[in-house]
């Protein structure tokens, strides 16, 4: 079983205060280039992955076995990975991919939302869960007592894209570091109202009309408002160590933002303009002594995909490879 996932840009949280009985409410968009993992029957549990990915995989295998008695006899190999804790949704995509692979191998029918709940995903944000399931742009309805419901799912224009800039600096918060922040973050209902206004009467109409200028304008304002919810935890509307890059993006992209806790930041662009803006960004970063990776974020309007493979042939390939 071969599973390929999206990676996720997090476009913000609406209301940490839970003023209407639901906390957070997240916006996200799926991009190409997520995990590619292989899950196949084996005579023992063998994991071929980085140490951090291995820990996540073991957790998913354990939870699936506790619920469905699916056992531990799997070869799980990460062939392509999302870097961990840089704002691209690595933990959710990997966890759901492993769970889905084991479910399919054992002919278990389970909805992705139920799988996410079982595996401990979607506690604060449903964006990663729904880009895994559907791709495109997604908005959830906030956390109440389970994985938040999907409210909006829209196709993202394929001629739009994102300039991703991933500076070589400290990673974003991991699960344990994030937990006390998300539990204590209050935000302000007045800020949540402004975000909601921008989403409903700005961002979504612009997306429907394929108006990249208006979409980008509202996206930028939403991102700055989201930053107000969390400025005490990250030193301002955006992380202190990416503010210079944000200034560049504000002048050279249609819209801009910081994905989750960063350090990945993004600028909304037309895909045909990527070469020219990448060159400008390269020169800017060099001039200011900032080391960073530059990447084109390509929208993905489909969720994770699975391909069933001939298990017998894969076993033979595996044995030959080990000799």
C-alpha positions in Angstrom: 0.0 0.0 0.0 1.5 3.3 -1.1 0.0 6.5 0.4 0.8 10.0 -0.8 -0.4 13.0 1.2 -0.6 16.7 0.7 1.3 19.1 2.8 -0.6 21.9 4.5 -0.3 25.7 4.7 -2.1 26.9 7.8 -3.8 30.2 7.1 -4.9 31.0 10.6 -7.3 30.4 13.6 -10.4 32.4 14.0 -11.4 32.4 17.7 -9.2 31.0 20.5 -11.6 32.5 23.0 -14.4 30.1 22.2 -16.8 33.0 22.7 -19.6 31.2 20.8 -19.0 27.8 22.4 -16.4 26.6 19.8 -12.7 27.3 20.0 -10.4 28.1 17.2 -11.9 27.4 13.7 -9.0 27.0 11.2 -8.2 27.8 7.6 -5.8 25.8 5.5 -4.8 25.0 2.0 -3.4 21.8 0.6 -0.1 21.8 -1.4 1.6 19.1 -3.4 4.7 17.4 -2.0 3.7 15.8 1.2 4.5 12.3 2.6 4.9 9.3 0.4 5.0 6.2 2.6 4.7 2.5 2.0 2.8 0.2 4.4 2.9 -3.5 3.7 2.6 -6.8 5.6 5.8 -8.1 7.2 7.0 -10.7 9.6 7.6 -8.0 12.3 7.3 -4.3 12.8 10.1 -2.7 10.7 10.1 1.1 10.3 12.4 2.9 7.9 12.2 6.5 8.7 13.9 9.3 10.7 13.8 9.0 14.5 11.1 11.6 14.9 8.9 10.1 12.2 9.5 6.6 13.7 8.0 7.8 17.0 4.9 9.2 15.3 4.5 6.0 13.3 4.8 3.7 16.3 2.1 5.8 18.1 -0.2 5.3 15.1 0.5 1.6 14.9 -0.2 1.2 18.6 -3.5 3.1 18.5 -4.7 1.1 15.5 -3.9 -2.1 17.3 -5.7 -1.0 20.5 -8.8 -0.2 18.6 -8.9 -2.8 15.8 -6.4 -5.5 16.9 -4.5 -4.9 13.7 -1.2 -6.2 15.1 2.4 -5.0 14.5 3.6 -7.0 11.5 4.2 -4.2 9.0 7.0 -2.8 7.0 6.5 1.0 7.1 8.9 3.0 4.9 8.9 6.8 4.5 10.0 7.4 1.0 9.4 11.1 1.0 8.8 13.3 4.1 7.6 16.7 5.1 10.2 18.4 7.4 9.0 18.3 11.0 7.7 21.3 12.9 8.2 24.0 10.2 4.6 24.8 9.7 3.6 22.4 6.9 1.5 19.9 8.8 3.9 17.0 9.1 2.5 15.2 12.2 -1.1 15.0 11.0 -0.3 14.0 7.5 2.1 11.2 8.6 -0.2 9.9 11.4 -3.3 9.8 9.1 -1.3 8.1 6.3 -0.1 5.3 8.6 -3.6 4.8 10.1 -5.2 4.8 6.7 -2.6 2.3 5.3 -3.2 -0.1 8.1 -7.0 0.2 7.8 -6.9 -0.5 4.1 -4.6 -3.5 4.5 -7.0 -4.9 7.1 -10.2 -4.1 5.1 -11.4 -1.7 7.8 -13.8 1.0 6.7 -13.4 4.1 8.7 -14.1 7.8 8.0 -11.1 10.1 8.1 -12.7 12.2 10.8 -13.1 9.0 13.0 -9.5 8.0 12.2 -8.2 11.5 13.2 -10.1 11.3 16.5 -8.7 7.8 17.2 -5.2 8.9 16.5 -5.4 12.2 18.4 -5.5 14.6 15.5 -7.8 17.6 15.0 -7.8 18.6 18.7 -7.2 22.3 17.9 -7.5 22.5 14.1 -9.3 20.5 11.5 -7.3 22.0 8.6 -4.8 19.2 8.4 -7.5 16.5 8.7 -9.5 18.0 5.8 -6.7 18.8 3.4 -5.7 15.1 4.0 -9.3 14.1 3.1 -10.2 16.5 0.4 -7.3 18.9 -0.6 -8.1 22.4 -1.7 -8.9 25.2 0.7 -10.7 24.2 3.8 -12.3 25.9 6.8 -13.5 24.1 9.9 -16.2 25.2 12.4 -14.2 25.1 15.6 -13.6 22.6 18.3 -16.4 21.6 20.6 -16.1 18.0 21.7 -14.6 16.2 18.8 -12.8 16.8 15.5 -14.3 20.1 14.3 -16.8 19.9 11.4 -15.9 20.9 7.9 -17.7 24.1 6.9 -16.1 25.2 3.6 -14.1 23.3 1.0 -13.2 25.1 -2.2 -11.1 24.3 -5.2 -7.9 26.5 -5.1 -7.0 28.1 -8.5 -4.3 26.0 -10.1 -2.7 29.0 -11.7 -2.2 30.5 -8.3 0.6 29.4 -6.0 2.8 30.3 -3.1 6.4 31.3 -2.8 7.5 29.4 0.3 10.5 30.7 2.2 11.8 28.4 4.9 14.6 30.2 6.9 17.3 28.3 8.6 16.2 29.2 12.1 14.6 27.6 15.1 11.7 25.2 14.3 8.1 25.9 15.3 6.7 24.5 18.5 6.2 20.8 18.7 3.2 19.0 20.1 4.3 19.2 23.7 5.5 22.8 23.5 2.2 23.9 21.8 -0.1 22.2 24.2 0.0 24.7 27.2 -0.2 27.6 24.7 -3.3 26.3 23.0 -4.9 25.5 26.4 -4.2 29.0 27.7 -4.6 31.1 24.6 -7.7 33.4 25.0 -7.5 35.7 22.1 -10.2 38.5 21.8 -13.7 38.0 20.5 -13.5 41.4 18.8 -10.5 40.2 16.8 -12.3 37.0 16.0 -15.2 39.0 14.7 -12.9 41.0 12.4 -11.3 37.7 11.1 -14.8 36.2 10.4 -15.9 39.4 8.6 -12.8 39.2 6.3 -13.3 35.5 5.7 -17.0 35.7 4.8 -17.2 38.9 2.9 -13.6 39.2 1.6 -11.5 36.0 1.3 -14.2 33.6 0.1 -15.9 35.9 -2.5 -12.5 36.7 -3.9 -11.7 33.0 -4.2 -15.1 32.4 -6.0 -14.4 35.2 -8.4 -10.7 34.1 -8.9 -9.6 37.6 -7.9 -6.0 37.1 -6.7 -5.5 40.8 -5.7 -8.6 40.9 -3.4 -7.9 37.4 -2.0 -4.3 38.3 -1.2 -5.3 41.6 0.5 -7.8 39.8 2.8 -5.4 37.0 3.4 -2.7 39.4 4.6 -5.1 41.2 6.9 -6.5 37.9 8.3 -2.9 36.8 9.0 -2.1 40.0 10.9 -5.3 39.7 12.9 -4.5 36.0 13.7 -1.1 37.2 14.9 -2.8 39.4 17.5 -4.2 36.2 19.2 -0.7 34.8 19.7 1.6 37.8 19.8 2.5 37.2 23.4 3.8 33.7 22.5 5.8 34.6 19.4 6.9 38.2 19.9 4.4 40.0 17.7 2.0 39.5 14.8 4.7 37.3 13.3 7.8 35.7 14.7 10.6 38.1 15.3 13.1 36.2 13.2 10.9 36.3 10.0 9.7 39.9 10.1 12.3 41.1 7.6 11.1 38.4 5.1 7.5 39.4 5.7 8.4 42.9 4.7 9.8 41.6 1.4 6.7 39.5 0.8 4.4 42.4 1.6 6.0 44.3 -1.3 6.4 41.5 -3.8 3.4 39.1 -3.4 -0.4 39.5 -3.6 -0.7 38.4 0.0 1.5 36.9 2.7 1.5 35.1 6.0 3.2 32.7 8.4 2.1 29.1 8.4 1.2 27.9 11.9 4.2 28.6 14.3 6.6 28.9 11.3 9.3 29.3 10.4 7.8 28.7 7.0 6.3 31.9 5.5 4.6 32.3 2.2 3.6 34.8 -0.4 0.6 34.4 -2.7 1.7 34.6 -6.4 0.7 33.6 -9.8 2.5 30.4 -10.7 3.9 31.9 -13.9 5.6 34.6 -11.9 7.5 32.2 -9.7 10.8 32.4 -11.5 11.1 36.2 -11.3 9.9 36.5 -7.7 12.2 33.6 -6.6 15.2 35.5 -8.1 14.2 38.7 -6.3 13.8 36.8 -3.0 17.2 35.1 -3.5 18.9 38.4 -4.0 17.0 39.9 -1.0 18.0 37.1 1.3 21.6 37.1 0.2 21.8 40.9 0.7 20.5 40.6 4.3 22.5 37.5 5.2 19.5 35.2 5.6 19.9 31.5 4.8 16.6 30.0 3.6 15.1 27.5 1.2 12.9 28.8 -1.5 10.1 26.6 -3.0 7.1 26.8 -5.2 3.9 25.8 -3.3 1.7 24.1 -5.8 -2.0 23.9 -4.9 -3.4 20.4 -4.5 -7.1 20.0 -5.1 -7.3 16.3 -4.0 -6.6 14.7 -0.7 -4.3 11.8 0.1 -4.1 9.0 -2.5 -3.6 5.3 -2.0 -2.3 2.7 -4.4 -2.6 -1.0 -3.6 0.5 -2.9 -4.6 1.3 -6.6 -5.2 2.4 -7.6 -1.7 4.2 -10.8 -2.9 6.3 -8.8 -5.4 7.2 -6.2 -2.8 8.3 -9.0 -0.4 10.6 -10.3 -3.0 12.0 -6.9 -3.8 12.5 -6.3 0.0 14.4 -9.6 0.4 16.7 -8.9 -2.6 17.4 -5.4 -1.3 18.6 -6.8 2.0 21.1 -9.3 0.4 
